[in-house]
Amino acid sequence: MSITNLTAELKKDIEDFAAVYFTHEQICISLELDLEEFENDYESEGEIYRLVQKGKLQRLYKQRKMIFELAENGSTPAQQMAMKIIETQSLKELKL
């Protein structure tokens, strides 16, 4: 299938596969997409790139949200992870 006319359902599927860190090849095989078109669009930061990044960011959001919730509920390992996230993000923001 060509990636030029992606349906809303197919876009959501790409996000979902990316959220669980499937490779581009695995996404294309599973969704019957042309790998070369997929890669070309991804490399040019087109719609595929945005869908893949959105899926990965949504996963990261869910993971971080869970860490902060566990930390608030007293989990020492989660508190340590939360502090590391905060420190890392603060350093990145200072370097901008």
LINWOUR-V458387 format. One record per backbone hydrogen bond with DSSP energy under -1.0 kcal/mol. NH is the residue of the N-H (numbers start at 1). CO is the residue of the C=O. E is the energy in kcal/mol with one decimal. If there is no record, write none. Layout:
nh-><NH,NH>
co-><CO,CO>
e-><E,E>
This chain:
nh-><11,12,13,14,15,16,17,18,19,21,22,27,28,29,30,31,33,34,38,39,40,41,42,43,44,45,46,50,51,52,53,54,55,56,57,58,59,60,61,62,63,64,65,66,67,68,69,70,71,72,73,74,75,79,80,81,82,83,84,85,86,87,88,89,90,91,92,93,94,95>
co-><7,8,9,10,11,12,13,14,15,18,17,23,24,25,26,27,28,1,34,35,36,37,38,39,40,42,41,46,47,48,49,50,51,52,53,54,55,56,57,58,59,60,61,62,63,64,65,66,67,68,69,71,70,75,76,77,78,79,80,81,82,83,84,85,86,87,88,89,90,91>
e-><-2.4,-2.1,-2.2,-2.3,-2.1,-2.6,-2.7,-2.4,-2.1,-1.9,-2.1,-2.4,-2.6,-2.6,-2.4,-2.4,-2.3,-1.5,-2.4,-3.0,-2.5,-2.5,-2.5,-2.9,-1.4,-1.7,-3.0,-1.9,-2.5,-2.7,-2.7,-2.4,-2.2,-2.2,-2.7,-2.4,-1.7,-2.2,-2.6,-2.2,-2.4,-2.8,-2.9,-2.1,-2.1,-2.6,-2.3,-2.7,-2.5,-2.4,-1.3,-1.7,-2.3,-2.5,-2.3,-2.2,-2.8,-2.3,-2.0,-2.4,-2.6,-2.8,-2.7,-2.6,-2.6,-2.3,-2.1,-2.4,-2.0,-1.5>
